[in-house]
Amino acid sequence: MSDLPKPPKTHHEFVAAFPEVAKAWEAIARTGKSGPLDEKTCRLVKLALAMGAQQEGAVHASVRKGLAMGISREELDQVVALAAGTLGFPQTVAAFTWIRDLL
């Protein structure tokens, strides 16, 4: 899946300013990728976590990467529907709008 979108300019600036933090972050990312879940499932889980944490930027990033991987609008909508009972209406609607920003 090498067609994933490139990180934004701010990401590159942060990595240049804090290279040790960036190395640690990459190690965390590698560890999270090792396991029985496939790449698509991992991306949907990360989307759900970003929604639950109310991290708009992380929701946007997960949606961008997910769309580049071939995740469908229907799959994104299912994550929203699954989140509703746990997050509540206001947080779910907020996440729904962040997803729609990229569709």
Biopython code that builds the backbone (N, CA, C, O; Angstrom):
import numpy as np
from Bio.PDB.StructureBuilder import StructureBuilder

atoms = [
    (1, "MET", "N", (0.831, -1.177, 0.000)),
    (1, "MET", "CA", (0.000, 0.000, 0.000)),
    (1, "MET", "C", (0.880, 1.246, 0.000)),
    (1, "MET", "O", (0.749, 2.090, 0.886)),
    (2, "SER", "N", (1.739, 1.369, -0.941)),
    (2, "SER", "CA", (2.666, 2.485, -0.993)),
    (2, "SER", "C", (2.022, 3.766, -1.503)),
    (2, "SER", "O", (2.687, 4.799, -1.567)),
    (3, "ASP", "N", (0.749, 3.725, -1.868)),
    (3, "ASP", "CA", (0.068, 4.906, -2.378)),
    (3, "ASP", "C", (-0.577, 5.730, -1.269)),
    (3, "ASP", "O", (-1.411, 6.593, -1.542)),
    (4, "LEU", "N", (-0.194, 5.469, -0.018)),
    (4, "LEU", "CA", (-0.766, 6.234, 1.083)),
    (4, "LEU", "C", (-0.355, 7.691, 0.948)),
    (4, "LEU", "O", (0.732, 7.990, 0.455)),
    (5, "PRO", "N", (-1.227, 8.604, 1.387)),
    (5, "PRO", "CA", (-0.896, 10.022, 1.279)),
    (5, "PRO", "C", (0.341, 10.377, 2.101)),
    (5, "PRO", "O", (0.623, 9.761, 3.129)),
    (6, "LYS", "N", (1.055, 11.363, 1.633)),
    (6, "LYS", "CA", (2.245, 11.833, 2.344)),
    (6, "LYS", "C", (1.806, 12.638, 3.566)),
    (6, "LYS", "O", (0.759, 13.286, 3.539)),
    (7, "PRO", "N", (2.598, 12.601, 4.631)),
    (7, "PRO", "CA", (2.269, 13.412, 5.811)),
    (7, "PRO", "C", (2.280, 14.904, 5.462)),
    (7, "PRO", "O", (2.963, 15.314, 4.523)),
    (8, "PRO", "N", (1.533, 15.710, 6.205)),
    (8, "PRO", "CA", (1.518, 17.149, 5.933)),
    (8, "PRO", "C", (2.850, 17.802, 6.281)),
    (8, "PRO", "O", (3.680, 17.214, 6.975)),
    (9, "LYS", "N", (3.042, 19.007, 5.800)),
    (9, "LYS", "CA", (4.273, 19.762, 6.009)),
    (9, "LYS", "C", (4.611, 19.882, 7.496)),
    (9, "LYS", "O", (5.778, 19.789, 7.876)),
    (10, "THR", "N", (3.610, 20.085, 8.322)),
    (10, "THR", "CA", (3.831, 20.231, 9.759)),
    (10, "THR", "C", (4.489, 18.996, 10.347)),
    (10, "THR", "O", (5.328, 19.102, 11.242)),
    (11, "HIS", "N", (4.114, 17.829, 9.851)),
    (11, "HIS", "CA", (4.727, 16.584, 10.326)),
    (11, "HIS", "C", (6.231, 16.606, 10.055)),
    (11, "HIS", "O", (7.031, 16.284, 10.932)),
    (12, "HIS", "N", (6.602, 16.984, 8.849)),
    (12, "HIS", "CA", (8.026, 17.025, 8.492)),
    (12, "HIS", "C", (8.780, 18.047, 9.351)),
    (12, "HIS", "O", (9.913, 17.804, 9.766)),
    (13, "GLU", "N", (8.145, 19.181, 9.609)),
    (13, "GLU", "CA", (8.769, 20.196, 10.453)),
    (13, "GLU", "C", (8.967, 19.676, 11.877)),
    (13, "GLU", "O", (10.008, 19.919, 12.487)),
    (14, "PHE", "N", (7.968, 18.959, 12.411)),
    (14, "PHE", "CA", (8.071, 18.406, 13.756)),
    (14, "PHE", "C", (9.195, 17.378, 13.826)),
    (14, "PHE", "O", (9.996, 17.388, 14.760)),
    (15, "VAL", "N", (9.250, 16.490, 12.835)),
    (15, "VAL", "CA", (10.295, 15.450, 12.799)),
    (15, "VAL", "C", (11.681, 16.089, 12.747)),
    (15, "VAL", "O", (12.611, 15.617, 13.401)),
    (16, "ALA", "N", (11.815, 17.156, 11.975)),
    (16, "ALA", "CA", (13.109, 17.838, 11.897)),
    (16, "ALA", "C", (13.477, 18.483, 13.231)),
    (16, "ALA", "O", (14.648, 18.504, 13.611)),
    (17, "ALA", "N", (12.492, 19.003, 13.935)),
    (17, "ALA", "CA", (12.747, 19.667, 15.209)),
    (17, "ALA", "C", (12.996, 18.679, 16.345)),
    (17, "ALA", "O", (13.748, 18.972, 17.275)),
    (18, "PHE", "N", (12.355, 17.493, 16.266)),
    (18, "PHE", "CA", (12.428, 16.513, 17.359)),
    (18, "PHE", "C", (12.700, 15.110, 16.807)),
    (18, "PHE", "O", (11.832, 14.240, 16.872)),
    (19, "PRO", "N", (13.896, 14.891, 16.268)),
    (19, "PRO", "CA", (14.182, 13.605, 15.619)),
    (19, "PRO", "C", (14.107, 12.403, 16.570)),
    (19, "PRO", "O", (13.709, 11.322, 16.137)),
    (20, "GLU", "N", (14.466, 12.550, 17.814)),
    (20, "GLU", "CA", (14.403, 11.426, 18.752)),
    (20, "GLU", "C", (12.960, 11.039, 19.051)),
    (20, "GLU", "O", (12.652, 9.855, 19.182)),
    (21, "VAL", "N", (12.087, 12.012, 19.158)),
    (21, "VAL", "CA", (10.666, 11.728, 19.359)),
    (21, "VAL", "C", (10.121, 10.999, 18.129)),
    (21, "VAL", "O", (9.342, 10.054, 18.251)),
    (22, "ALA", "N", (10.535, 11.444, 16.960)),
    (22, "ALA", "CA", (10.081, 10.811, 15.716)),
    (22, "ALA", "C", (10.529, 9.351, 15.652)),
    (22, "ALA", "O", (9.759, 8.487, 15.230)),
    (23, "LYS", "N", (11.767, 9.068, 16.066)),
    (23, "LYS", "CA", (12.252, 7.681, 16.071)),
    (23, "LYS", "C", (11.436, 6.821, 17.027)),
    (23, "LYS", "O", (11.074, 5.690, 16.704)),
    (24, "ALA", "N", (11.152, 7.364, 18.198)),
    (24, "ALA", "CA", (10.352, 6.618, 19.176)),
    (24, "ALA", "C", (8.940, 6.381, 18.632)),
    (24, "ALA", "O", (8.372, 5.303, 18.810)),
    (25, "TRP", "N", (8.393, 7.374, 17.984)),
    (25, "TRP", "CA", (7.043, 7.254, 17.412)),
    (25, "TRP", "C", (7.011, 6.160, 16.346)),
    (25, "TRP", "O", (6.066, 5.372, 16.293)),
    (26, "GLU", "N", (8.016, 6.110, 15.515)),
    (26, "GLU", "CA", (8.092, 5.075, 14.483)),
    (26, "GLU", "C", (8.186, 3.686, 15.107)),
    (26, "GLU", "O", (7.596, 2.735, 14.593)),
    (27, "ALA", "N", (8.922, 3.561, 16.207)),
    (27, "ALA", "CA", (9.014, 2.267, 16.893)),
    (27, "ALA", "C", (7.649, 1.851, 17.434)),
    (27, "ALA", "O", (7.272, 0.683, 17.346)),
    (28, "ILE", "N", (6.915, 2.801, 17.990)),
    (28, "ILE", "CA", (5.563, 2.507, 18.472)),
    (28, "ILE", "C", (4.677, 2.061, 17.311)),
    (28, "ILE", "O", (3.927, 1.093, 17.433)),
    (29, "ALA", "N", (4.763, 2.763, 16.197)),
    (29, "ALA", "CA", (3.942, 2.421, 15.022)),
    (29, "ALA", "C", (4.263, 1.015, 14.513)),
    (29, "ALA", "O", (3.354, 0.256, 14.177)),
    (30, "ARG", "N", (5.543, 0.668, 14.457)),
    (30, "ARG", "CA", (5.940, -0.677, 14.004)),
    (30, "ARG", "C", (5.386, -1.749, 14.929)),
    (30, "ARG", "O", (4.899, -2.783, 14.473)),
    (31, "THR", "N", (5.463, -1.498, 16.222)),
    (31, "THR", "CA", (4.970, -2.468, 17.198)),
    (31, "THR", "C", (3.471, -2.677, 17.035)),
    (31, "THR", "O", (2.995, -3.811, 17.095)),
    (32, "GLY", "N", (2.733, -1.610, 16.831)),
    (32, "GLY", "CA", (1.294, -1.712, 16.650)),
    (32, "GLY", "C", (0.893, -2.462, 15.392)),
    (32, "GLY", "O", (-0.177, -3.069, 15.338)),
    (33, "LYS", "N", (1.744, -2.421, 14.390)),
    (33, "LYS", "CA", (1.441, -3.096, 13.119)),
    (33, "LYS", "C", (1.724, -4.595, 13.170)),
    (33, "LYS", "O", (1.240, -5.348, 12.325)),
    (34, "SER", "N", (2.502, -5.025, 14.152)),
    (34, "SER", "CA", (2.828, -6.451, 14.218)),
    (34, "SER", "C", (1.749, -7.159, 15.037)),
    (34, "SER", "O", (1.524, -6.836, 16.203)),
    (35, "GLY", "N", (1.101, -8.107, 14.420)),
    (35, "GLY", "CA", (0.038, -8.844, 15.081)),
    (35, "GLY", "C", (-0.912, -9.442, 14.067)),
    (35, "GLY", "O", (-0.676, -9.354, 12.862)),
    (36, "PRO", "N", (-1.983, -10.047, 14.544)),
    (36, "PRO", "CA", (-2.868, -10.787, 13.650)),
    (36, "PRO", "C", (-3.840, -9.933, 12.834)),
    (36, "PRO", "O", (-4.425, -10.430, 11.871)),
    (37, "LEU", "N", (-4.027, -8.657, 13.197)),
    (37, "LEU", "CA", (-4.981, -7.834, 12.456)),
    (37, "LEU", "C", (-4.398, -7.402, 11.117)),
    (37, "LEU", "O", (-3.222, -7.049, 11.020)),
    (38, "ASP", "N", (-5.238, -7.435, 10.086)),
    (38, "ASP", "CA", (-4.768, -6.978, 8.781)),
    (38, "ASP", "C", (-4.722, -5.445, 8.750)),
    (38, "ASP", "O", (-5.246, -4.778, 9.642)),
    (39, "GLU", "N", (-4.098, -4.915, 7.728)),
    (39, "GLU", "CA", (-3.859, -3.472, 7.630)),
    (39, "GLU", "C", (-5.166, -2.668, 7.623)),
    (39, "GLU", "O", (-5.255, -1.612, 8.250)),
    (40, "LYS", "N", (-6.159, -3.168, 6.921)),
    (40, "LYS", "CA", (-7.447, -2.473, 6.847)),
    (40, "LYS", "C", (-8.120, -2.418, 8.217)),
    (40, "LYS", "O", (-8.628, -1.372, 8.620)),
    (41, "THR", "N", (-8.124, -3.531, 8.921)),
    (41, "THR", "CA", (-8.723, -3.571, 10.250)),
    (41, "THR", "C", (-7.973, -2.635, 11.190)),
    (41, "THR", "O", (-8.593, -1.924, 11.980)),
    (42, "CYS", "N", (-6.655, -2.629, 11.112)),
    (42, "CYS", "CA", (-5.861, -1.725, 11.945)),
    (42, "CYS", "C", (-6.240, -0.272, 11.681)),
    (42, "CYS", "O", (-6.366, 0.516, 12.618)),
    (43, "ARG", "N", (-6.420, 0.084, 10.423)),
    (43, "ARG", "CA", (-6.779, 1.463, 10.078)),
    (43, "ARG", "C", (-8.152, 1.819, 10.646)),
    (43, "ARG", "O", (-8.336, 2.926, 11.152)),
    (44, "LEU", "N", (-9.121, 0.898, 10.571)),
    (44, "LEU", "CA", (-10.458, 1.168, 11.102)),
    (44, "LEU", "C", (-10.429, 1.278, 12.626)),
    (44, "LEU", "O", (-11.146, 2.096, 13.202)),
    (45, "VAL", "N", (-9.607, 0.461, 13.277)),
    (45, "VAL", "CA", (-9.456, 0.563, 14.731)),
    (45, "VAL", "C", (-8.848, 1.913, 15.089)),
    (45, "VAL", "O", (-9.310, 2.576, 16.018)),
    (46, "LYS", "N", (-7.814, 2.323, 14.357)),
    (46, "LYS", "CA", (-7.191, 3.607, 14.639)),
    (46, "LYS", "C", (-8.176, 4.759, 14.422)),
    (46, "LYS", "O", (-8.153, 5.742, 15.162)),
    (47, "LEU", "N", (-9.027, 4.640, 13.425)),
    (47, "LEU", "CA", (-10.068, 5.645, 13.211)),
    (47, "LEU", "C", (-10.991, 5.703, 14.426)),
    (47, "LEU", "O", (-11.292, 6.784, 14.933)),
    (48, "ALA", "N", (-11.435, 4.545, 14.887)),
    (48, "ALA", "CA", (-12.340, 4.501, 16.034)),
    (48, "ALA", "C", (-11.683, 5.104, 17.276)),
    (48, "ALA", "O", (-12.331, 5.831, 18.028)),
    (49, "LEU", "N", (-10.410, 4.808, 17.492)),
    (49, "LEU", "CA", (-9.702, 5.371, 18.639)),
    (49, "LEU", "C", (-9.586, 6.892, 18.527)),
    (49, "LEU", "O", (-9.759, 7.609, 19.513)),
    (50, "ALA", "N", (-9.296, 7.368, 17.337)),
    (50, "ALA", "CA", (-9.206, 8.815, 17.118)),
    (50, "ALA", "C", (-10.555, 9.485, 17.372)),
    (50, "ALA", "O", (-10.621, 10.572, 17.947)),
    (51, "MET", "N", (-11.623, 8.829, 16.939)),
    (51, "MET", "CA", (-12.957, 9.363, 17.185)),
    (51, "MET", "C", (-13.230, 9.428, 18.679)),
    (51, "MET", "O", (-13.716, 10.443, 19.178)),
    (52, "GLY", "N", (-12.924, 8.360, 19.390)),
    (52, "GLY", "CA", (-13.173, 8.303, 20.823)),
    (52, "GLY", "C", (-12.365, 9.322, 21.602)),
    (52, "GLY", "O", (-12.823, 9.842, 22.620)),
    (53, "ALA", "N", (-11.170, 9.606, 21.127)),
    (53, "ALA", "CA", (-10.311, 10.587, 21.781)),
    (53, "ALA", "C", (-10.622, 12.011, 21.330)),
    (53, "ALA", "O", (-10.021, 12.970, 21.814)),
    (54, "GLN", "N", (-11.570, 12.139, 20.394)),
    (54, "GLN", "CA", (-11.965, 13.442, 19.851)),
    (54, "GLN", "C", (-10.767, 14.187, 19.256)),
    (54, "GLN", "O", (-10.588, 15.384, 19.480)),
    (55, "GLN", "N", (-9.960, 13.458, 18.502)),
    (55, "GLN", "CA", (-8.784, 14.025, 17.860)),
    (55, "GLN", "C", (-9.084, 14.255, 16.382)),
    (55, "GLN", "O", (-8.900, 13.361, 15.557)),
    (56, "GLU", "N", (-9.544, 15.453, 16.059)),
    (56, "GLU", "CA", (-9.964, 15.759, 14.686)),
    (56, "GLU", "C", (-8.862, 15.488, 13.667)),
    (56, "GLU", "O", (-9.120, 14.900, 12.617)),
    (57, "GLY", "N", (-7.651, 15.906, 13.966)),
    (57, "GLY", "CA", (-6.546, 15.689, 13.030)),
    (57, "GLY", "C", (-6.274, 14.219, 12.802)),
    (57, "GLY", "O", (-5.997, 13.806, 11.676)),
    (58, "ALA", "N", (-6.349, 13.417, 13.862)),
    (58, "ALA", "CA", (-6.125, 11.980, 13.731)),
    (58, "ALA", "C", (-7.269, 11.320, 12.969)),
    (58, "ALA", "O", (-7.040, 10.374, 12.215)),
    (59, "VAL", "N", (-8.498, 11.805, 13.154)),
    (59, "VAL", "CA", (-9.621, 11.291, 12.360)),
    (59, "VAL", "C", (-9.369, 11.606, 10.890)),
    (59, "VAL", "O", (-9.509, 10.729, 10.038)),
    (60, "HIS", "N", (-9.003, 12.839, 10.585)),
    (60, "HIS", "CA", (-8.708, 13.205, 9.197)),
    (60, "HIS", "C", (-7.611, 12.321, 8.611)),
    (60, "HIS", "O", (-7.739, 11.830, 7.489)),
    (61, "ALA", "N", (-6.534, 12.117, 9.369)),
    (61, "ALA", "CA", (-5.425, 11.291, 8.875)),
    (61, "ALA", "C", (-5.878, 9.860, 8.621)),
    (61, "ALA", "O", (-5.525, 9.269, 7.600)),
    (62, "SER", "N", (-6.658, 9.299, 9.544)),
    (62, "SER", "CA", (-7.127, 7.919, 9.361)),
    (62, "SER", "C", (-8.039, 7.800, 8.152)),
    (62, "SER", "O", (-7.968, 6.818, 7.413)),
    (63, "VAL", "N", (-8.888, 8.784, 7.946)),
    (63, "VAL", "CA", (-9.785, 8.750, 6.783)),
    (63, "VAL", "C", (-8.973, 8.882, 5.497)),
    (63, "VAL", "O", (-9.203, 8.133, 4.548)),
    (64, "ARG", "N", (-8.028, 9.822, 5.450)),
    (64, "ARG", "CA", (-7.186, 9.984, 4.244)),
    (64, "ARG", "C", (-6.466, 8.681, 3.912)),
    (64, "ARG", "O", (-6.482, 8.223, 2.770)),
    (65, "LYS", "N", (-5.837, 8.095, 4.922)),
    (65, "LYS", "CA", (-5.096, 6.849, 4.706)),
    (65, "LYS", "C", (-6.043, 5.711, 4.354)),
    (65, "LYS", "O", (-5.740, 4.892, 3.487)),
    (66, "GLY", "N", (-7.176, 5.659, 5.019)),
    (66, "GLY", "CA", (-8.156, 4.609, 4.736)),
    (66, "GLY", "C", (-8.685, 4.677, 3.318)),
    (66, "GLY", "O", (-8.780, 3.654, 2.640)),
    (67, "LEU", "N", (-9.029, 5.868, 2.865)),
    (67, "LEU", "CA", (-9.518, 6.017, 1.490)),
    (67, "LEU", "C", (-8.446, 5.597, 0.488)),
    (67, "LEU", "O", (-8.749, 4.953, -0.517)),
    (68, "ALA", "N", (-7.197, 5.960, 0.759)),
    (68, "ALA", "CA", (-6.095, 5.568, -0.129)),
    (68, "ALA", "C", (-5.916, 4.054, -0.156)),
    (68, "ALA", "O", (-5.440, 3.505, -1.150)),
    (69, "MET", "N", (-6.297, 3.369, 0.938)),
    (69, "MET", "CA", (-6.194, 1.909, 1.019)),
    (69, "MET", "C", (-7.392, 1.212, 0.393)),
    (69, "MET", "O", (-7.384, -0.008, 0.228)),
    (70, "GLY", "N", (-8.414, 1.971, 0.045)),
    (70, "GLY", "CA", (-9.605, 1.368, -0.538)),
    (70, "GLY", "C", (-10.744, 1.155, 0.443)),
    (70, "GLY", "O", (-11.728, 0.497, 0.106)),
    (71, "ILE", "N", (-10.634, 1.696, 1.646)),
    (71, "ILE", "CA", (-11.740, 1.611, 2.599)),
    (71, "ILE", "C", (-12.894, 2.441, 2.046)),
    (71, "ILE", "O", (-12.706, 3.566, 1.584)),
    (72, "SER", "N", (-14.078, 1.866, 2.104)),
    (72, "SER", "CA", (-15.251, 2.514, 1.491)),
    (72, "SER", "C", (-15.955, 3.459, 2.455)),
    (72, "SER", "O", (-15.756, 3.410, 3.669)),
    (73, "ARG", "N", (-16.771, 4.307, 1.884)),
    (73, "ARG", "CA", (-17.608, 5.212, 2.681)),
    (73, "ARG", "C", (-18.509, 4.404, 3.622)),
    (73, "ARG", "O", (-18.725, 4.792, 4.770)),
    (74, "GLU", "N", (-19.024, 3.293, 3.129)),
    (74, "GLU", "CA", (-19.899, 2.448, 3.943)),
    (74, "GLU", "C", (-19.153, 1.887, 5.156)),
    (74, "GLU", "O", (-19.718, 1.791, 6.246)),
    (75, "GLU", "N", (-17.898, 1.521, 4.967)),
    (75, "GLU", "CA", (-17.107, 1.012, 6.090)),
    (75, "GLU", "C", (-16.837, 2.121, 7.110)),
    (75, "GLU", "O", (-16.887, 1.884, 8.316)),
    (76, "LEU", "N", (-16.554, 3.321, 6.626)),
    (76, "LEU", "CA", (-16.368, 4.456, 7.524)),
    (76, "LEU", "C", (-17.657, 4.737, 8.294)),
    (76, "LEU", "O", (-17.628, 4.994, 9.497)),
    (77, "ASP", "N", (-18.780, 4.687, 7.591)),
    (77, "ASP", "CA", (-20.073, 4.917, 8.238)),
    (77, "ASP", "C", (-20.374, 3.867, 9.301)),
    (77, "ASP", "O", (-20.986, 4.178, 10.323)),
    (78, "GLN", "N", (-19.950, 2.627, 9.070)),
    (78, "GLN", "CA", (-20.186, 1.583, 10.071)),
    (78, "GLN", "C", (-19.400, 1.880, 11.348)),
    (78, "GLN", "O", (-19.892, 1.640, 12.450)),
    (79, "VAL", "N", (-18.200, 2.393, 11.206)),
    (79, "VAL", "CA", (-17.417, 2.762, 12.391)),
    (79, "VAL", "C", (-18.156, 3.850, 13.170)),
    (79, "VAL", "O", (-18.206, 3.810, 14.399)),
    (80, "VAL", "N", (-18.727, 4.815, 12.459)),
    (80, "VAL", "CA", (-19.503, 5.870, 13.119)),
    (80, "VAL", "C", (-20.681, 5.254, 13.870)),
    (80, "VAL", "O", (-20.916, 5.577, 15.034)),
    (81, "ALA", "N", (-21.413, 4.376, 13.210)),
    (81, "ALA", "CA", (-22.578, 3.752, 13.836)),
    (81, "ALA", "C", (-22.178, 2.934, 15.062)),
    (81, "ALA", "O", (-22.871, 2.958, 16.079)),
    (82, "LEU", "N", (-21.065, 2.213, 14.969)),
    (82, "LEU", "CA", (-20.590, 1.423, 16.102)),
    (82, "LEU", "C", (-20.184, 2.317, 17.279)),
    (82, "LEU", "O", (-20.351, 1.939, 18.439)),
    (83, "ALA", "N", (-19.660, 3.482, 16.976)),
    (83, "ALA", "CA", (-19.173, 4.384, 18.015)),
    (83, "ALA", "C", (-20.303, 5.069, 18.773)),
    (83, "ALA", "O", (-20.124, 5.468, 19.924)),
    (84, "ALA", "N", (-21.445, 5.206, 18.151)),
    (84, "ALA", "CA", (-22.517, 6.024, 18.721)),
    (84, "ALA", "C", (-22.912, 5.594, 20.135)),
    (84, "ALA", "O", (-23.072, 6.445, 21.010)),
    (85, "GLY", "N", (-23.070, 4.316, 20.368)),
    (85, "GLY", "CA", (-23.493, 3.851, 21.679)),
    (85, "GLY", "C", (-22.470, 4.093, 22.766)),
    (85, "GLY", "O", (-22.830, 4.245, 23.933)),
    (86, "THR", "N", (-21.209, 4.131, 22.406)),
    (86, "THR", "CA", (-20.143, 4.339, 23.381)),
    (86, "THR", "C", (-19.811, 5.822, 23.562)),
    (86, "THR", "O", (-19.616, 6.286, 24.686)),
    (87, "LEU", "N", (-19.748, 6.555, 22.464)),
    (87, "LEU", "CA", (-19.330, 7.955, 22.529)),
    (87, "LEU", "C", (-20.456, 8.909, 22.891)),
    (87, "LEU", "O", (-20.212, 9.963, 23.479)),
    (88, "GLY", "N", (-21.688, 8.550, 22.546)),
    (88, "GLY", "CA", (-22.799, 9.467, 22.720)),
    (88, "GLY", "C", (-23.020, 10.296, 21.466)),
    (88, "GLY", "O", (-22.176, 10.340, 20.570)),
    (89, "PHE", "N", (-24.153, 10.940, 21.422)),
    (89, "PHE", "CA", (-24.572, 11.648, 20.216)),
    (89, "PHE", "C", (-23.654, 12.807, 19.828)),
    (89, "PHE", "O", (-23.202, 12.844, 18.683)),
    (90, "PRO", "N", (-23.354, 13.765, 20.730)),
    (90, "PRO", "CA", (-22.537, 14.912, 20.305)),
    (90, "PRO", "C", (-21.154, 14.521, 19.783)),
    (90, "PRO", "O", (-20.710, 15.043, 18.760)),
    (91, "GLN", "N", (-20.468, 13.606, 20.478)),
    (91, "GLN", "CA", (-19.132, 13.209, 20.025)),
    (91, "GLN", "C", (-19.199, 12.440, 18.705)),
    (91, "GLN", "O", (-18.323, 12.582, 17.853)),
    (92, "THR", "N", (-20.233, 11.633, 18.544)),
    (92, "THR", "CA", (-20.373, 10.871, 17.306)),
    (92, "THR", "C", (-20.657, 11.799, 16.135)),
    (92, "THR", "O", (-20.092, 11.623, 15.055)),
    (93, "VAL", "N", (-21.518, 12.778, 16.334)),
    (93, "VAL", "CA", (-21.816, 13.727, 15.261)),
    (93, "VAL", "C", (-20.567, 14.526, 14.903)),
    (93, "VAL", "O", (-20.316, 14.784, 13.726)),
    (94, "ALA", "N", (-19.785, 14.919, 15.898)),
    (94, "ALA", "CA", (-18.540, 15.640, 15.609)),
    (94, "ALA", "C", (-17.620, 14.784, 14.740)),
    (94, "ALA", "O", (-17.095, 15.262, 13.734)),
    (95, "ALA", "N", (-17.423, 13.520, 15.124)),
    (95, "ALA", "CA", (-16.561, 12.631, 14.341)),
    (95, "ALA", "C", (-17.124, 12.427, 12.943)),
    (95, "ALA", "O", (-16.375, 12.393, 11.966)),
    (96, "PHE", "N", (-18.443, 12.291, 12.846)),
    (96, "PHE", "CA", (-19.108, 12.140, 11.546)),
    (96, "PHE", "C", (-18.778, 13.327, 10.644)),
    (96, "PHE", "O", (-18.497, 13.147, 9.460)),
    (97, "THR", "N", (-18.811, 14.533, 11.196)),
    (97, "THR", "CA", (-18.511, 15.723, 10.366)),
    (97, "THR", "C", (-17.049, 15.729, 9.947)),
    (97, "THR", "O", (-16.727, 16.143, 8.833)),
    (98, "TRP", "N", (-16.149, 15.271, 10.836)),
    (98, "TRP", "CA", (-14.715, 15.250, 10.478)),
    (98, "TRP", "C", (-14.476, 14.254, 9.345)),
    (98, "TRP", "O", (-13.669, 14.508, 8.451)),
    (99, "ILE", "N", (-15.169, 13.136, 9.383)),
    (99, "ILE", "CA", (-15.052, 12.150, 8.299)),
    (99, "ILE", "C", (-15.579, 12.755, 7.014)),
    (99, "ILE", "O", (-14.956, 12.628, 5.960)),
    (100, "ARG", "N", (-16.732, 13.418, 7.099)),
    (100, "ARG", "CA", (-17.348, 14.010, 5.907)),
    (100, "ARG", "C", (-16.472, 15.102, 5.300)),
    (100, "ARG", "O", (-16.577, 15.380, 4.105)),
    (101, "ASP", "N", (-15.606, 15.730, 6.109)),
    (101, "ASP", "CA", (-14.686, 16.731, 5.571)),
    (101, "ASP", "C", (-13.869, 16.180, 4.409)),
    (101, "ASP", "O", (-13.467, 16.924, 3.515)),
    (102, "LEU", "N", (-13.625, 14.870, 4.429)),
    (102, "LEU", "CA", (-12.728, 14.262, 3.446)),
    (102, "LEU", "C", (-13.452, 13.443, 2.383)),
    (102, "LEU", "O", (-12.809, 12.874, 1.500)),
    (103, "LEU", "N", (-14.762, 13.375, 2.453)),
    (103, "LEU", "CA", (-15.523, 12.598, 1.457)),
    (103, "LEU", "C", (-16.112, 13.526, 0.402)),
    (103, "LEU", "O", (-16.784, 13.065, -0.520)),
]
sb = StructureBuilder()
sb.init_structure("model")
sb.init_model(0)
sb.init_chain("A")
sb.init_seg("    ")
for serial, (resi, resn, name, xyz) in enumerate(atoms, 1):
    if name == "N":
        sb.init_residue(resn, " ", resi, " ")
    sb.init_atom(name, np.array(xyz, "f"), 0.0, 1.0, " ", f" {name:<3s}", serial, name[0])
structure = sb.get_structure()
